[in-house]
Amino acid sequence: MLLDIIFSILIVLTGFFFINLNRNEISIYDKKCLKKLWVFHLIFSILYYFYLQNNSADATGYWRVAKNSTQNDIFLYLQEGPGTSFMYVLNYIPANLMDLSLFVGMLFYGLIGFLGLYYFYVLTIKYIPYNTKFLGVYLFPALFFLPNLHFWSAAVGKDTLMFFSIGLFCFSLQKMSKRLPLLLVSILIAFMVRPHVLLLLLVAFAFAYLFQKKIKAYKKVFLSLLLFGGSLIILPSVVQYVNLEEVSVENVVSYSETQAGNLSGDDVGSSVSISNLPFPIKILTFLFRPLFFDIVNYFSIVSSFENFILLLISIKLLMLKPLKTFMNAPVLFKGLLIFLILGSIIFSLSLSNLGIIIRMKNMFMPGFIMYILWAFSYNYQLKINNYNR
């Protein structure tokens, strides 16, 4: 009990300490905003903990199994490779050896999720010069306070670790020579948690470099080949992870259909059958549902409001020369958008349960938000340039 209290306090203080580490690189306003985000994020970790008291979720299992495991179990989990087994290995020290409670585990993972959000926030203020109002509200930092962005990155589980690793990956990629160790850490975590998502991330940024105009040809080719090479290295592990005998269109479609069947069960009343929907509607379902006609509980009410706002913003975005905007985007935002597109295509084929869709989509939402902010900023800059001519 005493150890739980000590670690709870240390975790909370660490979040504030991390914000102050780079205080010379961010404004006083942004530092205050990040502190509010940290407190906001912590609240969701605590809310998720109380949610677990009356609901079953992966977080409870990840912690409980690790707490009850022996050293021999851990060796067996290590041999099983990426996925759920890795979660047991990762939680073994805090849950078993240190005997910390699930509540402390939630706070610890909440800190990890916040660090991912911190990296996205810092990249936003560095590369997006102009803020934009929508319905009378500045989009930044308002979009960073979307509840689902915090809820699914504040609990013990794969979602939080992927959220963090993607943020760290993007942050490290900006100064790869100086942040190579951090980049490797982000890749390792993503590989051990969800190697298929890492594959999408590497492929997305490989294409982003190929499409980039403002990078020297040799550097563009080198970075693209490096990322494509990394994709090929992990491809066998991804194939094994998703239990495909070989990489072919037929097998991928078969796997997607099987996943859709497995995940079509009712999850807090959020099951939606998409097997007979046209492919474009499946994409829209992944990106913007649940909407108001899908409401069955408090979670779906909040998600519906979020998705409706993002849908309205996306419609406005499509009116701003989307192809020209994409082609002129920096490699960071271009890569994140390609990552979102690839993820939407793959997961819209394999997911039909809205509860699971919301969770899986959360990995792609920070990139979606950042691209929205950059696109509006870019088009505002064009207006200024045309006005000054």
N, C-alpha and C positions, 0 to 999 in steps of 0.2 A: 504493500500500500504506500509506504513512504517513498519507495523507488518510483512508483507511478507518479506521485505528486512532483517529485524532483524532475523527472523527465518531461512531464507535461509543461512545467515552467520553463525548462531549458528549450523545448521546442518552440514555444511562443516567443521567447526572447531571441532565438536564432533567426526567426523570420524577420524581426525588426533589425537585427544586426546585419543580415544579408542586404537589406535595403540600404543601410548606411555605408556598406562597403564601397559603393560607387557613387557616393554623394556628390563628388566633384564633377561627375559626368551627367548628372540629371538635375533639373531645376528643383527649387524648394516645393513648387506646386506638384511636380510629379512624385517627389518623395512623399508628400502628404497623401497623394492619391494612392500610391503603392501601399502605404500603411493601412489605408481604408480597405484596399483590396485584400490585404492579408487578414484583417479582422473579419471581413465579409467571408473570406474563404474558410477561416476557422469555424465560423458559425455553421457552415454547411458540413464540415467534418463532424461537428457535434450533432447536428440534425440527422446526419446519416447514421451515426451511432445509435441514436434513439429509434430511428426507423428500423434498424436491425433487431431491436428487442421484440418486435412483433411481426417481422417479415423475414423470410429466408432470402439470402443473397450469397454470392460467391465470397464476399469479404469475410463472413463468419467462418466459412470452411477453410479459406486460406490460412487464417490465424489458428483455428482450432486444430487442424491437422498438423501444422508445424509445432504447436505446443505439445502435442501428444506423440510426436515422432521420436525415434531413437537415432543414434548416430548411424546405425546400419540402414535405417530407412532413408536417411539423407544421402548416403552413398548410392543407394538405388535410384533415388530421384535424380541425382546428378547424371547417372547413366542414361536416364530417359530423355535428357535433352531439353529443348525449348518447350514453353507452354506452362501448364498448370504445375508440373513438377518443380519448375524453377521457382515458382511462388512459394512453395513449401520450403525450399532450400533458403531462399532469401529471408523468410520470416523466422527461420529456426533460431537464430541468435536472440532476437528481441523477445520472441514468444516463449521459447523453451529455456534457453540458457539463462536469460535475464528475467524470465517469468513476468514480463510486462503484460498488462491487461490489453484487451482489444481496444479500449478507449484510447490508450496511449498510442497503439498502433494506428488508429484513425487519425490522430493528431500528427503523427510522424509522416504518414502518407499524404496528409493534407499539406504539410510543409513541402514535400516533394512536388505535389501538384502545383503549389504556388510558385515554386522556383521555375517551373515550366512557363507559367503565366508571366512571371517576371521577365524572362527572356523575350517572350513575344512583345511585352510592353516596351522594353528597352529598344528593341528593333523598330517598333512603330514610331517612337519619338525621334529616332535617329534618321530614318529614311522617308518619313512622311511629313513634309513641311507645312501643309495646310489642313486645317480641320474643317469639317463640313457639317452644316446643320441639316437635320431631317425632322420634319414636323416640329420645328422650333427647338430641337435639342441637338447639341453637338454630339456627333457620333462617337467621338473619342473624348473621354474614356468610357462613355455610356455603354458601348457594346461589350466592354470588358467586364461589366457587371451583370451580364445575362446569367440568370440562376443556373441553367443547365450546364453552362461552361464550368461552373464551380462544383455543382453537385456530383458530377461524374468524374471529377479529378480530385476529389477530397476524401476518398475512401481507400481502404486496403484493397488492392486489386490491379489487374492488368491495365485497365483504362487510365489510371493515374500514372503508372510508369510509362506508358506510351505517350501520354500527354507531355510528360516531362522530357522524355528522350527526343521527341520531335522538336520541342522548343530549344533544347540544348544543341541538337543537330543544326538547326537554322542559325543559332547564335554563333556556333563554332565555325560554320562554313564561311562566315563573313571575313574572318582572319584565320584562314586554315593553317598557315605556317606557325602562327603563335598559339593557336588553340587546338592543335592536332590531338593532344591527349584527351581533351574534352570531347572532340569529335569521335574519337575511338570509343570512349565511354558511352556516348549516346547510341552509337551503332551496336555495341555489345548488348546494352540493355534492351534495345528494340528487337534485336535478333533473338534474345533469350525469352522475350515475352510474346511477340507476334512476328515471326520472321517474314510472313507474307506481306505484312504492312511495311516492314523495312524494305522489302523488294520494291514495292510501289513507290516508296520515298526516294530510293536511289535512282530508279528509272525516271521518275518525274524530274528530278534535278539534272539528270543526264540530258534529257530533252531540253530542259530550260537553258542549259549552257549552249546547246546546239543552235537554239533559236535566238540567242543573245547577240545583239548588234555591236554593243560597245566594249567587247572583249576581243583582244588580239586573237587571230586565227589559231595560232599554235597553242595558246592557253586554253581556248575554247575546246579544241580537239583533245588536248591532254586531259582536262577535267571531265569531259564527257566520257572518254574511254576509261578513265579511272572509275567513274561511277557505274558505267555499264559493266566493267570488269568485276566490280564488287557484286553487282546483281547476278552475274553468271556464277560467281563463287558460291553464293548462298542459295542459288536456285535448287540444287539437289536437296538441301535441307528443307526448303520450302515444300518441294514435292513430297518429301517424306512426311512433313508436318501435316499436310492436308490429305495424306493417304492417297495420293494419285500414283498409279502404276507408271504412267509416263505423261509427258506434257503433250497434250493434243486437244484440239477443239472439242472433240466428243467427250473426253474425260473431264475437262473443265466444266462443260455444260452439265454433265452428269453429276459432278460434285456439287455444283450450284443448286441443282434441283433437289438433291438429297438434303443439303443444308436448309433449303427453303422448307422442305417437309419437316425436318427436325425442329426448326425454329418457328413453326406456325402455331404452336400451342398458345394458350391464353396466358399472358403475363400481365397481372393486375388489370385484366380486361382490355388489353391493348393489342390483341391479335388482329391482323389485317391480312386477308388473302390477296396476294398480288400476282399469283401464278398466271392468271388469265388476262392481266393488264398489258396494254401495249408497252413496249420498252421505254419510250419517252416518259410515260406516266409512272413507270417504276422509278425512273431517275428523280422525277419530281416528288414522288412519295418519300424517297430516301432523304431528299434535301429539305422538304418543307412540310412534312407531316410528323405528328398529328396536327390537324387544324381543328377549327371549332366543331365541325361535324363529327370529329373523332373523340370528343370529350367523354370520358367515363369516370374520371376521378380528379383529385387536385393536381396530380402530376401532369395530366394531359391538359388541364386548364392553363397552367404556366407555360407548358411547351407550345400550346396553340398560340398564345400571345407572342411568344418569341418567334415562332416560325412565320406568323403573319407579318410581323415587322420586317424580318429578313426577306420575305417574299416581296413586300412593297419596295424595299431598298433595292433588291435584285432587278425588279422591273424598271426602276429608274436608272439603274446601272446599264441595262441593255439599251437604253436610249442615248448613251454617251459614246457612240462609235466603239463598240466593244473590241473589235478586231484590232483597230489601231491602238487602242489602250493596252491590249495584251502585248502586242509586238514591241511597244515602247516601255514595258514594265521592266524594272531591274530583275536580275536573275532570281532574287529571293522571292518576290511576289509571283513571278512567272512560274517558278518551281512549285510554290504552294498551291497555285490554281490548278496546275496539271495534276498535282497530287490529289486534290479534291475531285477532279474529273475522273481520274483513274479509280479512286476509291468509290465514287458514286456508281460507276459502271459495274465494278466487281461486286460490291456489297448489295446493290439493288437487285442483283440476280440471285443472291443467296439468303437474303433476310426478308422475312415477311411479318415479323412481330415488331410492332411499333416500339415496345419497351426496349428491345435489343437494338433496333435501329437508332434510337436516341442515344444509347450508350456508345455504339460504334461510330456514329457520326461525330461525336464530340472530339475525336482525334483530328478531324479535318476542319472543325469550326474556327479555331484561331487563325488558320491560314486563310479561310474564307473571309473572316472579318478584316484581316490585315489587307487582303487584296481589295476589298470594298473601300477601305479607308484610303489606300493608295490611288485607286482609280478615280475617286472623287477629287482627291488632291491634284492629280495629274491634269484632269480636265479643267479644274479651276486655274491651274497654272497656264494652260493654253488660252483661256479667256483673258487673263492678264496680259499675256504676250501679244495677243491680237489687239487688245485695247491700246497698248503702248506703241503699236506700229504707226 
